[in-house]
Amino acid sequence: MKIVKFLILALCGLAIRLWLVPQCVDMTRVIDAAQYDQFAANILQHGVYSDDVNPAAAPKPNARRVPGYPLFLAMIYGVRGLNNWRAVQIMQALVDLLTCWVVYRTARELFRDRLVGFWSFGTALITPPMLIFTGYIMPETLATFWTTLAVFCTLKACRANHVRYFIGLGISCAAAALLRPMLIALPLFLLPAFWLTPEGRRFLTAKRAGLAVLCGLVMFLPWVTRNAVTLGQLRFLNTTRANPCEDRARGFDKWASTWSDSQAYNRALIFTVVYQGKFYKPDDLPSVDSFPAHAFDSKAEQEKVRDLLRQTYARMGLTKAIDDEFEKLADGKIRAHPVRYWLTLPLYRMVMLWAEPVSHWFTKKDAPVRVIRFAQLINIAIVAFGLAGMWVLRKNWRDTAPLWLAIHACTVTGMLVCFTVATVNPRYVAPAYPVMCIFAAACAFHLTRAKTPLKTSTEIYEMDSERW
């Protein structure tokens, strides 16, 4: 009967991912999708890892993206044909269901009551960020799976004297970084979990730690070797900006990073300037008056930006001279307000990464408004219940340390990314949402079963076989 319940929930989750999500998402508005497609096409047609589009000649090798997701696409396209986005959506839906199962296993490892694991599984099935990204040609679904698996392996490695969990930890962290480069910092956040429990300190020997590191390096070895041989560069991650347009807008990005603090307007105001002429029409380009008031420290700066954008729009592109002027403005703002730039703004960004729902991200214009609003409410509720669950489990923070550290890893690294790409995008914390689902389920259990307090599995012994 328990298996039947899981199967019913899983089938409902799969139906939502394969039927409802494709109706709402608009992949044509995702700039990265075309680039990932081109990487996969060049791999299959030319055997070259590149996003170069040159019908007259073979593409030139580059490393603008880490190889995890392009290779995933190439594998699917090799079987089902190029640009078969539907096949990608189906595979990503299955991967996401596997992520939900890892969420259940993590919750059962943590808590004595099976109901918490069941609720964690159900919450993960309806979490909007996990649902939405299964419909896009983007690496978030795979990155979320590997991040969740890394947290589970860390939790098991802190409690069980088994080498396989250290091997899984090394492979999971490396695979996550090969999908989303910012997740290269994940091991640095998960490592302290071993020192927070007596078992973890005892199990983390030099041999096991070295084995985890070795497994991670083996995962990176083909990529590093390829960069060294083909490009003459010893690189672990991207060797350039993800898109050439972004590489020519460093000054503008730096200026935008001195004030950008919300997803509500940064895509319309920033990406249209960076990618104008390629993805946007002249009528779509924003005027200075549409920038928020806090983007400017003075009237003179506002007029300066107005003049620079006027020149940019006339050329339908940023020139180096214009970009240098934006960089001078950014340097002046940073010197004048260092506390705001280095402290206040980053803290506010970390809050906004979780406070803004992502269910409206790249949705179709004709998508049902009620569905989008409902998804936003679910997203906000999960975050709110998750934060409340952290408070409920505050006394068990040692047992739940890997979960806390994973959330902080995605939040802090996401905030750091905001400095380089000048966008506060909630998808930076998407890999931590499965962990947030576990905290949310713990809070719900606490509210509904107050007479039987929630206890972790270290407080009351339970055989590992009973958690399956």
Secondary structure, 3 states (H helix, E strand, C coil): CHHHHHHHHHHHHHHHHHHHHHHHECHHHCHHHHHHHHHHHHHHHHCCCCCCCCCCCCCCCCCCCCCHHHHHHHHHHHHHCCCCHHHHHHHHHHHHHHHHHHHHHHHHHHECCHHHHHHHHHHHHCCHHHHHHHHCCCCHHHHHHHHHHHHHHHHHHHHCCCHHHHHHHHHHHHHHHCCCHHHHHHHHHHHHHHHCCHHHHHHCCHHHHHHHHHHHHHHHHHHHHHHHHHHCCCCCCCCCCCCHHHHCCHHHHHHHCCCCCCHHHHHHHHHHHHCECCCECHHHCCCHHHCCHHHCCCHHHHHHHHHHHHHHHHHCCCCHHHHHHHHHHHHHHHHHCHHHHHHHHHHHHHHHHHHCCCCCCCECCCCCHHHHHHHHHHHHHHHHHHHHHHHHCHHHCCCCHHHHHHHHHHHHHHHHHHHHHCCCCHHHHHHHHHHHHHHHHHHHHHHHCCCCCCCECCCCCCCHHHHC
